[in-house]
Amino acid sequence: MRTLRKRVILALLSACMLPVLAGCELSDTEISTGNVKIIQGGNRFPLEIPPEFNYPGSNLVFSSLFEGSSYYNRPETTVSLRTDDSFLAVLNYYEGIVKKSGWSIIQSRRTENAMLLMLESGYRNLLTIIVRPVISTSAPTRRPDGEGAVTPQEPADLPGPTLVKLYLKQSGAE
């Protein structure tokens, strides 16, 4: 009788814990080794990167932090985001944020299917932003005459999803 009571109590506790465990996000995985930390999924945007560079409504694919082995080596942070917004909407957002944020563009490159911005802050931190649409992983087909690859659509016309990669190198100068 006592064993049956323990089993019933254990079953009830398990049933109570099931909703709690169902709410856990398995996609938020953190790996730390030495001075490198990698976080896959979740919603923890790194504090090192200014929050205005977190594209609204995007999903965090992964982030990583490399902490230097000495005082003079400042942390390096990377973030990969994914959004269902169009490539052009994401481009316009980042171009607008750069104008408002006080960062200076030190290098830029824009094509019909990718954008790269290298920015510098007043504290001499460097932020690189790469925006590109998600392109189908299927191999491009060849034209019957053998000239070049044919793509089903121009990448700039894709409505989404779009990938954003951010890389921050902090300066040692304060």
Backbone as CSV, one residue per row, in Angstrom:
resi,resn,N_x,N_y,N_z,CA_x,CA_y,CA_z,C_x,C_y,C_z
1,MET,0.824,-1.197,0.000,0.000,0.000,0.000,0.864,1.255,0.000
2,ARG,1.930,1.221,0.800,2.817,2.370,0.896,3.521,2.632,-0.443
3,THR,3.923,1.581,-1.141,4.577,1.716,-2.436,3.613,2.298,-3.464
4,LEU,2.367,1.874,-3.399,1.354,2.407,-4.309,1.148,3.899,-4.077
5,ARG,1.128,4.312,-2.812,0.967,5.735,-2.478,2.145,6.548,-3.027
6,LYS,3.354,6.021,-2.893,4.542,6.713,-3.415,4.464,6.845,-4.936
7,ARG,3.996,5.787,-5.584,3.881,5.833,-7.046,2.839,6.859,-7.489
8,VAL,1.723,6.923,-6.775,0.673,7.887,-7.111,1.188,9.308,-6.911
9,ILE,1.884,9.546,-5.801,2.442,10.882,-5.536,3.477,11.237,-6.598
10,LEU,4.337,10.285,-6.948,5.348,10.526,-7.979,4.687,10.821,-9.330
11,ALA,3.630,10.088,-9.656,2.910,10.329,-10.914,2.266,11.711,-10.922
12,LEU,1.679,12.117,-9.788,1.074,13.450,-9.701,2.126,14.550,-9.822
13,LEU,3.268,14.373,-9.154,4.348,15.362,-9.270,4.854,15.449,-10.707
14,SER,4.992,14.302,-11.349,5.439,14.295,-12.745,4.440,15.012,-13.639
15,ALA,3.151,14.767,-13.391,2.113,15.431,-14.182,2.125,16.937,-13.957
16,CYS,2.430,17.369,-12.732,2.509,18.806,-12.441,3.729,19.444,-13.087
17,MET,4.824,18.700,-13.204,6.055,19.240,-13.776,6.018,19.279,-15.298
18,LEU,5.172,18.479,-15.913,5.125,18.407,-17.369,4.864,19.755,-18.030
19,PRO,3.882,20.555,-17.566,3.689,21.870,-18.193,4.898,22.788,-18.025
20,VAL,5.579,22.686,-16.893,6.770,23.513,-16.667,7.867,23.117,-17.635
21,LEU,8.091,21.808,-17.768,9.131,21.338,-18.677,8.782,21.609,-20.132
22,ALA,7.516,21.600,-20.461,7.100,21.868,-21.843,7.415,23.300,-22.242
23,GLY,7.488,24.212,-21.277,7.797,25.605,-21.565,9.273,25.877,-21.741
24,CYS,10.127,24.911,-21.460,11.570,25.111,-21.591,11.945,25.195,-23.061
25,GLU,12.869,26.089,-23.365,13.341,26.227,-24.734,14.599,25.417,-24.912
26,LEU,14.520,24.361,-25.683,15.704,23.571,-25.947,16.606,24.262,-26.958
27,SER,16.086,25.244,-27.668,16.880,25.914,-28.690,17.890,26.881,-28.089
28,ASP,17.781,27.184,-26.818,18.712,28.090,-26.156,19.831,27.262,-25.544
29,THR,20.826,26.927,-26.349,21.921,26.076,-25.928,23.177,26.915,-25.791
30,GLU,23.848,26.798,-24.649,25.070,27.566,-24.415,26.247,26.621,-24.266
31,ILE,27.323,26.933,-24.982,28.557,26.162,-24.902,29.661,27.128,-24.517
32,SER,30.375,26.825,-23.448,31.501,27.654,-23.019,32.738,26.783,-22.937
33,THR,33.821,27.290,-23.491,35.087,26.592,-23.401,36.193,27.630,-23.347
34,GLY,36.906,27.674,-22.256,37.959,28.671,-22.108,37.385,30.066,-22.182
35,ASN,37.862,30.865,-23.118,37.388,32.238,-23.240,36.434,32.430,-24.423
36,VAL,35.792,31.344,-24.872,34.819,31.409,-25.962,33.468,30.913,-25.448
37,LYS,32.423,31.677,-25.751,31.061,31.283,-25.391,30.205,31.365,-26.645
38,ILE,29.458,30.290,-26.930,28.561,30.250,-28.082,27.162,29.936,-27.576
39,ILE,26.187,30.725,-28.018,24.798,30.506,-27.634,23.996,30.300,-28.909
40,GLN,23.311,29.168,-28.983,22.486,28.871,-30.153,21.032,29.088,-29.795
41,GLY,20.345,29.879,-30.605,18.924,30.121,-30.401,18.643,31.000,-29.202
42,GLY,17.417,30.926,-28.733,17.008,31.736,-27.592,16.719,33.164,-27.994
43,ASN,16.710,34.041,-27.011,16.411,35.447,-27.300,17.320,36.394,-26.532
44,ARG,18.495,35.928,-26.129,19.423,36.774,-25.380,20.381,37.486,-26.338
45,PHE,20.003,38.682,-26.761,20.869,39.475,-27.632,22.051,39.949,-26.794
46,PRO,23.276,39.814,-27.287,24.451,40.165,-26.481,24.447,41.630,-26.048
47,LEU,24.808,41.849,-24.798,24.847,43.205,-24.255,25.951,44.044,-24.879
48,GLU,26.981,43.402,-25.413,28.112,44.133,-25.989,27.717,44.920,-27.236
49,ILE,26.759,44.432,-27.994,26.316,45.107,-29.220,25.153,46.023,-28.864
50,PRO,25.201,47.286,-29.291,24.106,48.211,-28.972,22.754,47.641,-29.413
51,PRO,21.733,47.766,-28.562,20.438,47.120,-28.830,19.743,47.592,-30.100
52,GLU,20.038,48.799,-30.577,19.369,49.267,-31.797,19.771,48.444,-33.026
53,PHE,20.869,47.685,-32.932,21.296,46.851,-34.056,20.635,45.470,-34.042
54,ASN,19.805,45.208,-33.037,19.006,43.983,-32.999,17.765,44.233,-33.851
55,TYR,17.718,43.648,-35.043,16.617,43.907,-35.965,15.294,43.520,-35.311
56,PRO,14.308,44.437,-35.288,13.026,44.165,-34.622,12.318,42.933,-35.189
57,GLY,11.895,42.059,-34.297,11.158,40.867,-34.699,12.011,39.742,-35.246
58,SER,13.331,39.909,-35.233,14.197,38.858,-35.766,14.390,37.752,-34.736
59,ASN,14.817,36.604,-35.222,15.143,35.471,-34.360,16.650,35.349,-34.263
60,LEU,17.133,35.115,-33.060,18.560,34.923,-32.841,18.924,33.502,-33.253
61,VAL,19.765,33.369,-34.266,20.218,32.057,-34.707,21.328,31.587,-33.781
62,PHE,22.353,32.421,-33.609,23.401,32.132,-32.638,24.150,33.414,-32.323
63,SER,24.858,33.391,-31.218,25.772,34.475,-30.885,27.015,33.851,-30.284
64,SER,28.114,34.564,-30.361,29.345,34.074,-29.755,30.103,35.247,-29.170
65,LEU,30.879,34.939,-28.158,31.697,35.946,-27.487,33.074,35.359,-27.278
66,PHE,34.083,36.062,-27.761,35.466,35.678,-27.523,36.074,36.733,-26.625
67,GLU,36.431,36.336,-25.415,37.063,37.269,-24.487,38.563,37.087,-24.593
68,GLY,39.263,38.185,-24.788,40.707,38.131,-24.909,41.355,37.528,-23.675
69,SER,42.558,37.017,-23.864,43.253,36.361,-22.760,44.001,37.343,-21.867
70,SER,43.989,38.621,-22.243,44.634,39.623,-21.394,43.775,40.883,-21.364
71,TYR,44.159,41.816,-20.533,43.418,43.065,-20.392,43.386,43.838,-21.709
72,TYR,44.440,43.738,-22.489,44.553,44.527,-23.715,43.755,43.941,-24.881
73,ASN,43.361,42.694,-24.784,42.536,42.077,-25.829,41.079,42.225,-25.450
74,ARG,40.371,43.077,-26.146,38.970,43.344,-25.832,38.075,42.261,-26.437
75,PRO,36.876,42.077,-25.885,35.970,41.038,-26.393,35.563,41.266,-27.850
76,GLU,35.336,40.165,-28.541,34.790,40.175,-29.895,33.467,39.423,-29.841
77,THR,32.437,40.009,-30.413,31.097,39.436,-30.340,30.531,39.282,-31.744
78,THR,29.913,38.133,-32.005,29.223,37.923,-33.274,27.778,37.520,-32.999
79,VAL,26.897,37.913,-33.904,25.480,37.577,-33.791,24.973,37.249,-35.189
80,SER,24.163,36.216,-35.277,23.492,35.884,-36.526,21.991,35.926,-36.266
81,LEU,21.287,36.747,-37.052,19.841,36.926,-36.906,19.140,36.468,-38.177
82,ARG,17.882,36.100,-38.027,17.064,35.710,-39.184,15.697,36.367,-39.030
83,THR,15.223,36.963,-40.111,13.915,37.603,-40.102,13.149,37.202,-41.356
84,ASP,11.835,37.255,-41.265,11.004,36.976,-42.436,10.796,38.219,-43.295
85,ASP,11.319,39.356,-42.856,11.178,40.592,-43.624,12.006,40.525,-44.901
86,SER,11.643,41.357,-45.850,12.339,41.366,-47.136,13.747,41.923,-46.983
87,PHE,14.565,41.561,-47.934,15.950,42.023,-47.983,16.015,43.551,-47.983
88,LEU,15.196,44.185,-48.815,15.223,45.650,-48.906,14.737,46.320,-47.625
89,ALA,13.763,45.736,-46.934,13.285,46.303,-45.665,14.392,46.276,-44.617
90,VAL,15.150,45.188,-44.583,16.247,45.074,-43.620,17.359,46.059,-43.971
91,LEU,17.675,46.182,-45.260,18.682,47.163,-45.692,18.290,48.567,-45.256
92,ASN,17.051,48.939,-45.518,16.583,50.281,-45.160,16.644,50.515,-43.658
93,TYR,16.311,49.498,-42.863,16.365,49.633,-41.406,17.794,49.947,-40.954
94,TYR,18.754,49.148,-41.402,20.130,49.349,-40.942,20.725,50.654,-41.458
95,GLU,20.400,51.034,-42.675,20.891,52.321,-43.169,20.318,53.466,-42.342
96,GLY,19.058,53.364,-41.922,18.448,54.384,-41.069,19.044,54.413,-39.676
97,ILE,19.293,53.238,-39.100,19.870,53.156,-37.752,21.268,53.757,-37.727
98,VAL,22.044,53.498,-38.754,23.408,54.039,-38.796,23.368,55.563,-38.772
99,LYS,22.446,56.154,-39.504,22.338,57.619,-39.534,21.962,58.182,-38.171
100,LYS,21.093,57.474,-37.427,20.621,57.961,-36.129,21.572,57.657,-34.980
101,SER,22.379,56.619,-35.104,23.115,56.095,-33.956,24.427,56.800,-33.633
102,GLY,24.961,57.568,-34.557,26.232,58.234,-34.287,27.452,57.432,-34.714
103,TRP,27.256,56.256,-35.258,28.373,55.486,-35.788,28.740,56.053,-37.160
104,SER,30.013,55.975,-37.519,30.483,56.452,-38.821,30.721,55.268,-39.741
105,ILE,30.291,55.405,-40.987,30.554,54.357,-41.975,31.975,54.543,-42.475
106,ILE,32.811,53.523,-42.280,34.183,53.614,-42.769,34.375,52.805,-44.051
107,GLN,33.448,51.884,-44.306,33.479,51.143,-45.562,32.092,50.560,-45.800
108,SER,31.674,50.532,-47.057,30.388,49.916,-47.380,30.456,49.298,-48.769
109,ARG,29.653,48.284,-48.929,29.548,47.606,-50.219,28.120,47.105,-50.327
110,ARG,27.475,47.402,-51.433,26.089,46.986,-51.624,25.923,46.453,-53.032
111,THR,25.357,45.267,-53.135,25.012,44.680,-54.421,23.520,44.371,-54.390
112,GLU,23.015,43.759,-55.452,21.581,43.454,-55.483,21.193,42.359,-54.501
113,ASN,22.167,41.607,-53.986,21.803,40.531,-53.067,22.642,40.481,-51.789
114,ALA,23.322,41.570,-51.457,24.081,41.607,-50.204,24.472,43.040,-49.876
115,MET,24.644,43.291,-48.586,25.141,44.591,-48.139,26.139,44.353,-47.024
116,LEU,27.225,45.089,-47.056,28.217,45.060,-45.998,28.466,46.488,-45.551
117,LEU,28.368,46.717,-44.259,28.693,48.018,-43.676,29.742,47.811,-42.601
118,MET,30.793,48.605,-42.627,31.767,48.620,-41.535,31.639,49.970,-40.860
119,LEU,31.372,49.936,-39.564,31.102,51.147,-38.799,32.131,51.321,-37.701
120,GLU,32.335,52.584,-37.310,33.220,52.893,-36.191,32.489,53.833,-35.249
121,SER,32.580,53.521,-33.953,31.935,54.373,-32.951,32.922,55.423,-32.466
122,GLY,32.422,56.345,-31.660,33.283,57.359,-31.065,34.348,56.765,-30.160
123,TYR,34.093,55.553,-29.648,35.070,54.871,-28.789,35.995,53.972,-29.590
124,ARG,35.947,54.099,-30.909,36.781,53.345,-31.829,36.463,51.850,-31.842
125,ASN,35.231,51.507,-31.476,34.762,50.133,-31.648,34.381,49.946,-33.109
126,LEU,34.588,48.755,-33.636,34.257,48.455,-35.024,33.086,47.483,-35.074
127,LEU,32.085,47.793,-35.872,30.920,46.928,-36.048,30.746,46.666,-37.538
128,THR,30.724,45.402,-37.908,30.473,45.005,-39.289,29.076,44.413,-39.369
129,ILE,28.305,44.866,-40.342,26.947,44.370,-40.560,26.895,43.768,-41.964
130,ILE,26.442,42.524,-42.053,26.260,41.861,-43.344,24.797,41.452,-43.440
131,VAL,24.132,41.871,-44.502,22.723,41.542,-44.724,22.621,40.852,-46.075
132,ARG,21.938,39.717,-46.088,21.723,39.022,-47.360,20.464,38.183,-47.269
133,PRO,19.776,38.011,-48.387,18.580,37.163,-48.373,18.980,35.696,-48.278
134,VAL,18.078,34.889,-47.761,18.298,33.445,-47.762,18.050,32.967,-49.179
135,ILE,19.050,32.348,-49.742,18.959,31.864,-51.118,18.750,30.362,-51.069
136,SER,17.927,29.863,-51.942,17.635,28.433,-51.985,18.923,27.639,-52.028
137,THR,18.945,26.541,-51.282,20.144,25.706,-51.243,20.241,24.771,-52.434
138,SER,19.203,24.717,-53.247,19.276,23.847,-54.423,20.257,24.445,-55.425
139,ALA,20.958,23.589,-56.103,21.968,24.047,-57.057,21.303,24.769,-58.220
140,PRO,21.917,25.868,-58.699,21.349,26.564,-59.852,21.399,25.674,-61.090
141,THR,20.415,25.868,-61.934,20.371,25.068,-63.158,21.128,25.792,-64.262
142,ARG,21.565,25.044,-65.243,22.279,25.631,-66.379,21.313,25.839,-67.534
143,ARG,21.575,26.860,-68.309,20.782,27.102,-69.514,21.071,26.000,-70.526
144,PRO,20.108,25.724,-71.393,20.342,24.684,-72.409,21.550,24.983,-73.289
145,ASP,21.826,26.265,-73.546,22.968,26.595,-74.401,24.289,26.564,-73.636
146,GLY,24.235,26.255,-72.331,25.453,26.113,-71.545,26.010,27.407,-70.992
147,GLU,25.348,28.529,-71.215,25.868,29.808,-70.742,25.321,30.151,-69.367
148,GLY,26.183,30.126,-68.379,25.844,30.622,-67.050,24.726,29.890,-66.342
149,ALA,24.510,30.279,-65.108,23.459,29.678,-64.291,22.208,30.532,-64.356
150,VAL,21.080,29.888,-64.279,19.803,30.580,-64.267,19.263,30.517,-62.849
151,THR,18.909,31.648,-62.294,18.303,31.652,-60.968,16.817,31.906,-61.134
152,PRO,15.995,31.289,-60.278,14.557,31.437,-60.443,14.061,32.860,-60.236
153,GLN,14.740,33.641,-59.401,14.321,35.004,-59.088,15.544,35.825,-58.725
154,GLU,15.489,37.117,-58.968,16.569,37.984,-58.518,16.526,38.045,-56.996
155,PRO,17.649,37.870,-56.300,17.646,37.861,-54.839,17.049,39.112,-54.211
156,ALA,17.230,40.284,-54.815,16.698,41.521,-54.241,15.177,41.517,-54.206
157,ASP,14.542,40.698,-55.045,13.085,40.633,-55.084,12.500,39.656,-54.068
158,LEU,13.357,38.905,-53.395,12.856,37.919,-52.439,12.209,38.612,-51.251
159,PRO,11.038,38.153,-50.830,10.351,38.781,-49.706,10.943,38.401,-48.359
160,GLY,11.758,37.432,-48.277,12.325,36.960,-47.025,12.399,35.456,-47.100
161,PRO,13.011,34.823,-46.194,13.698,35.367,-45.028,15.027,36.022,-45.397
162,THR,15.526,36.802,-44.452,16.771,37.540,-44.619,17.674,37.251,-43.432
163,LEU,18.964,37.118,-43.700,19.953,36.891,-42.651,20.718,38.171,-42.366
164,VAL,21.010,38.397,-41.092,21.817,39.539,-40.663,22.941,38.992,-39.805
165,LYS,24.164,39.391,-40.108,25.309,38.999,-39.288,25.975,40.262,-38.777
166,LEU,26.226,40.284,-37.485,26.864,41.419,-36.829,28.157,40.943,-36.186
167,TYR,29.212,41.724,-36.347,30.498,41.400,-35.736,31.027,42.658,-35.068
168,LEU,31.241,42.602,-33.766,31.732,43.753,-33.010,33.115,43.462,-32.471
169,LYS,34.057,44.317,-32.789,35.410,44.269,-32.229,35.571,45.513,-31.382
170,GLN,35.687,45.309,-30.074,35.825,46.445,-29.175,37.266,46.923,-29.154
171,SER,37.408,48.224,-29.041,38.723,48.844,-29.004,39.279,48.795,-27.592
172,GLY,40.596,48.810,-27.490,41.236,48.890,-26.178,41.289,50.320,-25.674
173,ALA,41.027,51.290,-26.552,41.071,52.707,-26.168,39.774,53.093,-25.491
174,GLU,39.866,53.663,-24.339,38.661,54.081,-23.603,38.478,55.574,-23.712
